[in-house]
Amino acid sequence: MPVYLFTYHALGSWLPDHPSGYVKRKAGVQPPNKPLGAKYRAAMTEPPVHFDAALEQTLIELTRQAMPFVECRLHAAATEPTHLHTLVSWKDESRKWLRQRTSIKRALTIGMKAAHGERRYFSDGASREPVQEQDHFDYLVRTYLPDHSGWKYDESRGLYKQK
């Protein structure tokens, strides 16, 4: 059974001048780059998105609602003002992670536009992390996701916020 942690980033929330650095495809994490961040910011055609508490709750609820349609199971989710993590699995091993990730993001985009207005909410793509070991899964559910500052969800607790 495939299990993945998908991360969907808010539009314009993690530019190259971010204090923690930025991720460059195929090159990994790079140090902060102020000139490149300024260049990206100048090229943006829409203002950046910041997930406030209401949007964080909406994102989790939309994720939960999408699961039957994308034939996934949501084990846990966590939010920050800059991103949403979803820990999901699905039974059909022939369904590839890209299809699942894209289907979830599409459902989130449609739901966000219906609930909060027409605009782009997410940056292009999304990150993925395969979860192949039970210890890794347990760490994500018990430690990593609960340590996020925003709203969270897990199958045993439902929607909650603590930190």
C-alpha positions in Angstrom: 0.0 0.0 0.0 1.6 3.3 -1.1 1.9 5.9 1.7 3.1 9.5 1.1 3.5 12.8 2.8 2.5 15.4 0.3 3.3 19.1 1.0 1.4 21.8 -0.8 2.9 25.3 -0.5 1.1 28.6 -0.4 1.7 30.7 -3.5 4.7 32.9 -3.0 5.4 31.7 0.5 8.8 30.2 0.1 10.9 32.3 -2.2 14.7 32.0 -2.6 15.3 34.7 0.0 13.5 32.7 2.7 15.7 32.7 5.9 15.8 28.9 5.9 16.9 28.8 2.3 15.0 27.3 -0.6 14.7 24.1 -2.6 16.0 24.0 -6.1 14.8 21.0 -8.1 17.5 18.3 -8.5 19.9 20.4 -6.4 18.2 20.2 -3.0 18.2 22.9 -0.3 20.1 26.0 -1.2 21.1 28.9 1.0 19.0 32.1 1.0 19.5 34.2 -2.1 18.2 37.8 -1.7 18.8 38.9 -5.3 17.0 35.8 -6.7 14.2 36.3 -4.1 13.7 39.9 -5.3 13.6 38.7 -8.9 11.0 36.0 -8.1 8.9 38.6 -6.2 9.0 41.1 -9.0 7.8 38.5 -11.4 4.8 37.5 -9.3 1.5 38.4 -10.9 -0.6 37.8 -7.8 0.1 38.6 -4.1 1.5 35.9 -2.0 -0.9 33.7 0.0 -0.8 33.4 3.8 -2.9 30.6 5.3 -4.5 32.1 8.3 -6.4 29.9 10.9 -9.6 29.9 8.9 -7.8 28.9 5.6 -5.9 26.2 7.5 -9.1 24.7 8.8 -10.7 24.9 5.3 -7.7 23.2 3.8 -7.9 20.3 6.2 -11.7 19.9 5.7 -11.3 20.0 1.9 -8.6 17.4 2.1 -10.9 15.2 4.2 -13.8 15.7 1.8 -11.6 14.8 -1.2 -10.5 11.4 0.1 -13.4 9.3 -1.2 -13.2 10.9 -4.6 -9.4 10.3 -5.0 -9.7 6.9 -3.3 -7.2 7.8 -0.6 -7.1 7.6 3.2 -6.1 10.6 5.1 -4.1 9.5 8.2 -3.0 13.0 9.3 -2.6 16.5 8.2 -0.9 19.7 9.5 -0.7 23.3 8.5 1.5 26.3 8.8 0.8 29.8 7.3 3.0 28.7 4.4 2.0 25.1 3.7 -0.2 22.0 4.2 1.1 18.5 4.8 -1.1 15.5 4.1 -0.2 12.0 5.1 -2.2 9.7 2.8 -2.3 6.1 1.5 -4.2 4.2 -1.2 -4.8 0.6 -1.9 -4.3 0.4 -5.6 -0.6 0.0 -6.1 -1.0 0.7 -9.8 -2.0 4.3 -9.0 1.1 6.4 -9.1 2.0 9.1 -6.5 1.9 11.9 -9.1 -1.7 11.1 -10.0 -2.7 11.1 -6.4 -0.9 14.2 -5.5 -2.3 16.1 -8.4 -5.9 14.9 -7.7 -5.7 16.0 -4.1 -4.3 19.4 -5.1 -7.0 19.8 -7.8 -9.7 19.1 -5.2 -8.1 21.6 -2.8 -7.9 24.3 -5.5 -11.5 23.9 -6.6 -12.7 23.9 -3.0 -10.6 27.0 -2.0 -11.9 28.9 -5.0 -15.5 28.0 -4.1 -15.0 29.0 -0.4 -12.7 31.9 -0.6 -12.7 33.3 -4.2 -11.1 32.9 -7.5 -7.3 33.1 -7.4 -4.2 30.9 -7.2 -3.6 29.5 -3.7 -0.7 27.1 -4.3 2.7 27.2 -5.8 3.4 25.0 -8.8 3.9 21.3 -8.0 4.2 20.0 -4.5 6.7 17.9 -2.6 6.4 14.3 -1.8 8.0 12.0 0.6 7.4 8.2 0.4 6.8 6.5 3.8 8.0 3.0 3.7 8.6 2.1 7.3 6.2 1.9 10.2 8.7 3.9 12.4 8.7 6.7 9.8 4.9 6.7 9.7 4.7 6.8 13.5 7.2 9.6 13.7 5.2 11.7 11.3 1.9 11.1 13.1 3.2 11.4 16.7 5.9 14.0 16.4 6.5 15.8 13.1 3.0 16.8 12.2 1.8 17.6 15.7 4.9 19.9 16.1 3.5 22.3 13.4 2.0 25.5 14.7 -1.3 25.5 12.7 -4.3 23.4 12.7 -3.9 19.6 12.6 -5.9 16.5 11.9 -5.4 12.8 12.7 -7.7 9.9 12.5 -7.8 9.3 16.3 -8.2 13.0 17.4 -10.0 14.7 14.5 -9.3 18.4 13.9 -7.3 20.1 16.7 -4.9 22.8 17.4 -2.2 22.8 20.1 1.4 23.9 20.5 
